[in-house]
Amino acid sequence: MSTTPKKSFSFGRSLRTIHLLHSFDVLDEFHSLLHSAASQSEKHLREQYEGLSADSFENEGEMEAYQSFLEDDFYQLGEAKKLGHALAISGLYRQVETHIKRVLGSTFPDIGQKKIGKILLGVPQLEIDGSKLVGFEGVDELRMLNNLIKHAGSKADADLANKYPVWVKNAELHDLDKAYERLKPLVKQYMRAFVSEAYDRSTAFEAAPAKTATGFPKRS
């Protein structure tokens, strides 16, 4: 039983609205800027490479050296894109994790860190069972990707490959930009469902004021 005094119904309603309004717009902007900058750089490098002419160099060796320089730049750009997409995946999960903790702290103020950790994993708890909410598989896949990016050199393990066959065991996590776009809508669905479920099940706030026959709350 909770030992924390209950907060007012109106405060709970306002807090619920605030938590439902949470967005990932900053991450979307980062992802968009990354894609735009990378595309422009790729176009510039390609134009330089395709525009090379032997007439611009004193000998064939100089042209080959410059071609090699441009090829290296193109490779490094590809690596930078991979890093950026990996950061977007990790950033998205970090926001999910932070917001879930924030919501649980408001709706179940006496909940312990151990239970919060299990809820993040999708393990059913008395307070809430996130695994049954819409979009859970997207958040679960995102969580696994984040862990592999941070601890496994961005390579898929057996657990990820078995659970989500789009990934191949021991293979590099490819097309993380596409994974971000695919998972993002599911994550948004899940977060809205999680907030609603947590507030519906919460006993941290007073009950709604009783209404009179006119439909207005009774005065105390």
C-alpha angles and dihedrals in degrees: 000000000000117000093192115104113249119254122224122281092238091053090051091049092050092047091050091053091050092050092048090054093059110126140183096222094129091057091047090053091049091050092048093049091048092052093046095048093045092049092051092048092048091050092050093049092046092051091050092048096046091044095057115123130187088228089070094060134063092228142000092259092062091051092050091049091052091047088053090050092053092046090053090050090051091051093049090049089054091052091049090052091052090051092049093050091048090051090051091054092048091044091052093051091045089057091048092050094046094047094048090052090048093050093046091049089057100040099037105025094174096052115124129232091247092059092045089054091053092048089053088054091050095249108151115249132183089251097051142343106216093179091074095053124103112266095022094128090056092052091044092053090046090052092051092048091050091053092049092049091051101039111017106046093257094294124134118247130206094264093057094042093049095046098040110026094195084084125068122220114255091002123122115266098257131195095013088167089063090045089054092052092045096048099039097079091048091050091052091050091050095048093052090047092047094051092048093047094047093051093044090054097039122111093185093101134058119260120264113276114265114255127230125226088272091059095248123120116264117254116243 
